[in-house]
């Protein structure tokens, strides 16, 4: 069960890594290689991180929520960079000051809203991490005792 959950959450994490990398590193259409490296590589790295040494599903959940919080916090500067790039391109193409002001205002609004969403999601992830930690405390102790008894029996 923990492997299935780690794979599903790893796919979501890989997509977030791809989005952040796209916002920061590309100026247009990303190449197939870029997508493969960021999405598939991010997915594989996340799954490995979620499962490495995890004894219980709650330990996987704790890692998922902590990585999710970090990704949402990384989304803030990435979306700010994207809005600045877009505003710069739009301002270069405009012919009047009103259009340039509108482009700057729209970029600022996008940056504010995406940053607010990212902070809310990071807080939700941190609350989920706290819940997973406290709920899984007993399960971790039981898993350690079972592992110790299995080692004694062997």
N, C-alpha and C positions, 0 to 999 in steps of 0.2 A: 504494500500500500504506500509506503513512504517513497519508493522508487517511482511509482506512477505519479504521485503528487509532485515529486521533485522534477520530473520531466515536463509536466504541464506548466508548473511555475517557471521552469527554466526557459521554456518557449516564450513566455510573457516577458521574462527578464531579457532574453536575447533581443526581442523586439524593442524594448526600451533602450538597450545599448545601441541598437541600430539607429533609432530615432535621434538619440543624443549625438552620436557620431555624425549622422547626416547633417544635423543642424550646425555642428561645429566645423566640419571638414569639407563639405561640398558646396559648390556653386552651381547648382542645377541638378541634372539627372545623375544619380550615382551609378557606377558601373556594376556589372554582375559580380566581379571579383570583390568590390567593396561590400556589396550586400552579403556575399558568402562569408567574407571574413568577419564582418561585424555581427550579422545575425546568427549565423551558424556557430562561429567561434564564441560569441557571447552566450549562446544557448549551451554549448558544451561546457564552457567555463562555469556557468551558473549551476548546471546540474552537478558537476563535480564538486563545487563548493557546498551545495546543499547536502550532498550525500556523504562527503568525506568524514568518516568517523561518527556519523550520526547513528545513535542506538535506537531512537524512537521517532515516531512521527512528529511529536512535539518539538524535538530538537531540529528536525527539518523545517517545521513551521517557523521556529524562532529565527533560523537563518534566512528563510524566505522573506520574512517581514523586515529584518534588518537590512538585507540587500535592497529590498524594495524602497525603504526609506532613503537609503543612500542614492539610489537611482533617481528618485523624485527630487531630491535636493540637487543632484547634478543637472536635472532638467531645467532648473531656474536659469543658470547662466547660459545654457544651450539655447533656450527659447529667447533670451535677451539678445544673443548674437544673431539668431535668425531674424528677429524683428528689426535689428539694426541694419543687417544686410538688405532686407527687403525695403526698408524705408530709404536707404541710400540709393538703391536702384530706382525706386519710384521718384525720388526727388530729382535725380539726374534726368529723368525722362519728362518731367513736368515743365510747363512753360510759364506758369504763373506762381506767385507767392502763395495764393490760396490753396492751390493743389499741393504744393510742397508742405504747407502747414497741415493740411488734411492727412497727408501721408505720414508725417511725423506724429500727429495725434493718434492715428490708427495704429501705428507701430507701438507707441507707448501704451495704448489701451490693451493691445494684444499681450505685450510683455507683462503688464500688471495682472491681467486675468490669468495668464498661464502660470505666473509666479504664485499667485494666490491659490490656484488649483494644486500646484505642486506642494506648497506648504501644507495644505489640508490633507493631501494624500500621504505625505511623509508623517504627519501626526497620527493619521489612522494606522499606518504601518507600525509606528512605535507603540501605539496602544495594543495592536495585535501581538507585537513581540512580547510585551509585558504579560499579556494574558497567556500566551503560549509558554512563557517561562514558568509562571506560577502554576498553571494547570499541569505542565509536564514534569514538575519537580518530583512528584511521587513516582511517576513512570520511569524517570531516569534512575532513581534509586533501585527500583525493582529490576530494571534491565541490568544494572551493574551487579546486583546480587545473583541474578540468573547466570550472567556471564562468569562470575566467580565460581558458582557451583558447577558449571559445565567444565571449567578448567580443572577443578579439583577431581571431578569424575574421570577426566581423561588421563 
